[in-house]
Amino acid sequence: MQTVLLTGAASGIGRQAALQFAAAGWRVLAVDRDQERLGTLRDELTAVNFQPIHLDLSSSEAITTLKRLDFPLDAIVNNAGLSDTSGTALVDQSPEQFERLFALNLDAPARILKALRDRLVPGARIVNVSSGAGLKAIPFRGVYSPTKAGLIAQSAALAKAMPELTVTCLCPGFVRTELVDSLISAGRLDPEQAVAKIPLGRMAAPSELARVIVFLAGRDARPLGGQTFIYDGGSSAYGGSARIAPSHRTVINHDAGTRYTLIGAPEEWADALPVGSGIYAAVLDFTPLEAPEGQLPQAVHQAAVRFAKEHSSDAALTLVLPSRSSEAGNWELASDVAAAEMLVRTLACELASNGLRVNALRMSGGPHGRAALVAFVAGVETQFLTGQILTA
């Protein structure tokens, strides 16, 4: 049985992740400072291996008590985080307000790893949950954006320092958590304004983020080591000035399954990826790999035209692009690759209103160790993922 230490487990995304880890057969060590909610979660998970740990992670002394744990750990998910809802300008904040967010959002993940390093099994996974606020500054939320930006950088540095681990950083966009609901109720967040820059026109549900967390904590996430997984409905890719209208589309049930169509795939990939008979249509297009030199953007465009003719709504196009090493030593190809990647993002923004997703994977070689990742990125479980370029 795999074991995960999950912080911020009592509510929101963390609670959903705890439920999904348990459903997948994991032992869950659930850390939170809210003892009452931990008890409620324990009651829901009585049939599985579950250990609640009441702990205030803003205290370095409290974190050291984790050394007493006697479980080998397959994964640590640093999900606990804190935002500043006071609306106070940074220049008017006290040192205490400043340090409180640094302690939990940025210092705690590093302290937890140091406390539990000897408990990690070979090849263990570290998932640090940052935020889209770490990519773009959000004013009047204290040092939320700075601490989340710091966590992104910390994750990348950790991946280089400890390559034996699989370290990934998850950056969610707007998620309809209890925190977001409280901001809406307080009049500090207009939901229509919130989705005005999200191409898919909606917020994500906590359960959607939980599915990504469970995947990143698993063995199949190895190809993503050192990367930031941006799961934001395309908001990080969107640079338009027009407001996006709220979407009233129904998210397809994740249990509905995926129907994969492979175009131009090498035989080894066709054998590795199941066709499937699910409701959700996912097209995996490998033809950009065979694009003539200097014609990569044209190949991406042709693939998108094919996809749009066949699918009018609720489907995903995942383009397989050459790895970055393909442009090494040839400066002229740099513009070709950059243009193709921005074309992916632009297509994602233009097609999103109908629930169509467009992403790309840079990779070379066969499906060994990558097939599960490709299937996940393209499939029904990641319906809030669009406009992203990942390396496998």
Summary of the structure (lengths in Angstrom):
residues: 392
radius of gyration: 21.0
end to end distance: 26.8
largest distance: 61.8
contacts: 1322
relative contact order: 0.10
helix: 45%
strand: 19%
